[in-house]
Amino acid sequence: MRAIMILIAAAGVLSLSGCCVFGTSQQAYDVWTSPTLSGSRVAAIRRQCDADARQAADERFNAHLALLKQECAIEQPFASFVFLNHVTGKAIEGEPRERVLYSFRNACRIVAENPQPTPDDLDNTCVGCKPRLPAEACYDRQGLVRETRYRTVCAPMKMF
């Protein structure tokens, strides 16, 4: 009898898990597609672009790491560097420059503690070491288009 009660309770939980108790909502997600190419060709283009982007990011990271190791070996690392604001193109001065210097000198500490750091370890000093954006530019060059699709998901419980 006890086994039957457990079985009924488990069936009830499983049947309710398929229901969205608090309603549903639409969640957007992006897909790279092509109206003229087959799905397998699109997948091959995406794989190639992703591999090229990873390789380029690895090359940028290795160059950045070599620069860090070279600069961190001197007594006052990055003292002669001029840091530029990537929006205006003007030199960063004063306290903002000190914050940037702190990030780079902290990277020296990270490199000293870990001779093989990852791009995530040094992400404050190497913005271009992430492969995502170049891959999307490659998708675009290859004729793929970003398409927004929607899926139905269970809405979360709202307290207020």
LINCOR-V84718 format. One record per backbone hydrogen bond with DSSP energy under -1.0 kcal/mol. NH is the residue of the N-H (numbers start at 1). CO is the residue of the C=O. Records with the same first field share a line. If there is no record, write none. Layout:
NH->CO + CO
This chain:
5->1
6->2
7->3
8->4
9->5
10->6
11->7
12->8
13->9
14->10
15->11
16->12
17->13
19->16
23->20
25->153
27->151
29->149
31->147
33->145
42->38
43->39
44->40
45->41
46->42
47->43
48->44
49->45
50->46
51->47
52->48
53->49
54->50
55->51
56->52
57->53
58->54
59->55
60->56
61->57
62->58
63->59
64->60
65->61
66->62
67->63
68->64
69->65
70->66
71->67
72->68
74->71
79->76
85->90
89->85
92->83
98->94
99->95
100->96
101->97
102->98
103->99
104->100
105->101
106->102
107->103
108->104
109->105
110->106
111->107
112->108
113->109
114->110
122->118
125->122
126->122
129->126
135->131
136->132
137->133
138->134
139->135
140->136
141->137
142->138
143->140
144->139
145->33
147->31
149->29
151->27
153->25
155->23
